[in-house]
């Protein structure tokens, strides 16, 4: 999910990376523009990364995974293209993206049941999968990652959002107060 910002890849190349590659579901760059930048840029169907097993020493997503409807598919592919011991760096924004400007509404996506939420967001580009910290930790382990670093952005005032929202009342406090996570994960095996 490089979007329109190849900056990190350009910095990696300038710092001595042997190569840089990017995949996205939309053609934000032409292959010619990417080639001029020195980036192997490919379109991605959202299910299969277009590289061979073990192609990379590191993978990176930045504010992408919260928009993925089936994050396990993406994590499986990241594990597949990483070399043994490869690193995966990610940042995941856990807020309701329809209300980013107002922290009093960062958890509004939990005001709706699963079927209603899916119906409301079926054709929206700012879809949020509603996974919380505990769900991400479970998925990371399930898909073969060891957590090396986990940094959390938390806001304890979000705990007040639980009242009257049955979906939030069931979540552990850490899942409610964490609004963004950053992780460095290592492929095991």
LINMO-V949798 format. One record per pair of residues at least 4 apart in sequence whose ideal C-beta (glycine too) atoms are under 6 Angstrom apart, sorted by the first residue. I is the first residue (numbers start at 1). J is the second residue. D is the distance in whole Angstrom. If there is no record, write none. Layout:
i->[I | I]
j->[J | J]
d->[D | D]
This chain:
i->[1 | 1 | 1 | 2 | 2 | 2 | 3 | 4 | 6 | 6 | 6 | 9 | 9 | 12 | 12 | 13 | 13 | 13 | 20 | 21 | 22 | 22 | 23 | 23 | 23 | 24 | 25 | 25 | 29 | 29 | 29 | 34 | 34 | 42 | 47 | 49 | 49 | 51 | 51 | 53 | 54 | 55 | 56 | 56 | 57 | 57 | 58 | 59 | 59 | 59 | 60 | 61 | 61 | 62 | 63 | 63 | 65 | 65 | 66 | 66 | 66 | 67 | 68 | 71 | 75 | 75 | 76 | 78 | 79 | 79 | 79 | 82 | 82 | 86 | 87 | 88 | 89 | 90 | 91 | 92 | 93 | 94 | 95 | 95 | 95 | 96 | 96 | 96 | 97 | 97 | 99 | 99 | 106 | 107 | 109 | 109 | 110 | 110 | 110 | 111 | 112 | 112 | 121 | 131 | 131 | 132 | 133 | 133 | 133 | 133 | 134 | 140 | 140 | 144 | 145 | 146 | 146 | 147 | 148 | 148 | 149 | 150 | 151 | 152 | 152 | 153 | 153 | 154 | 154 | 155 | 156 | 158 | 158 | 159 | 159 | 162 | 162 | 162 | 168 | 171 | 171 | 174]
j->[24 | 61 | 64 | 6 | 22 | 24 | 28 | 28 | 10 | 37 | 39 | 20 | 39 | 17 | 20 | 17 | 20 | 38 | 39 | 40 | 39 | 41 | 42 | 44 | 49 | 28 | 44 | 46 | 33 | 34 | 41 | 39 | 41 | 50 | 73 | 77 | 81 | 55 | 81 | 80 | 83 | 81 | 81 | 82 | 83 | 86 | 87 | 78 | 82 | 88 | 89 | 65 | 90 | 91 | 91 | 93 | 71 | 92 | 92 | 93 | 128 | 127 | 74 | 75 | 139 | 143 | 143 | 88 | 143 | 144 | 187 | 86 | 187 | 187 | 186 | 185 | 184 | 183 | 182 | 181 | 180 | 179 | 100 | 106 | 179 | 106 | 108 | 109 | 126 | 128 | 105 | 108 | 179 | 161 | 128 | 130 | 165 | 167 | 168 | 165 | 116 | 117 | 127 | 135 | 136 | 175 | 174 | 175 | 178 | 181 | 175 | 145 | 185 | 188 | 185 | 186 | 188 | 185 | 184 | 186 | 184 | 183 | 182 | 178 | 181 | 179 | 180 | 177 | 178 | 179 | 177 | 176 | 177 | 176 | 177 | 168 | 169 | 176 | 176 | 175 | 176 | 178]
d->[6 | 6 | 4 | 6 | 4 | 5 | 6 | 5 | 6 | 6 | 6 | 4 | 5 | 4 | 5 | 5 | 5 | 5 | 5 | 4 | 6 | 5 | 5 | 4 | 6 | 6 | 6 | 5 | 5 | 5 | 5 | 4 | 3 | 5 | 6 | 4 | 5 | 4 | 5 | 5 | 5 | 5 | 5 | 6 | 6 | 5 | 5 | 5 | 6 | 5 | 5 | 6 | 5 | 5 | 6 | 5 | 6 | 5 | 5 | 5 | 5 | 6 | 5 | 6 | 6 | 4 | 6 | 6 | 5 | 5 | 6 | 3 | 5 | 5 | 6 | 4 | 5 | 5 | 5 | 5 | 5 | 5 | 6 | 4 | 5 | 6 | 5 | 4 | 4 | 5 | 4 | 5 | 6 | 5 | 6 | 5 | 5 | 4 | 5 | 6 | 4 | 4 | 5 | 4 | 6 | 4 | 6 | 5 | 4 | 6 | 5 | 4 | 6 | 5 | 4 | 5 | 5 | 6 | 5 | 5 | 4 | 5 | 4 | 5 | 6 | 6 | 4 | 5 | 5 | 6 | 5 | 6 | 5 | 6 | 6 | 4 | 5 | 6 | 6 | 4 | 5 | 6]
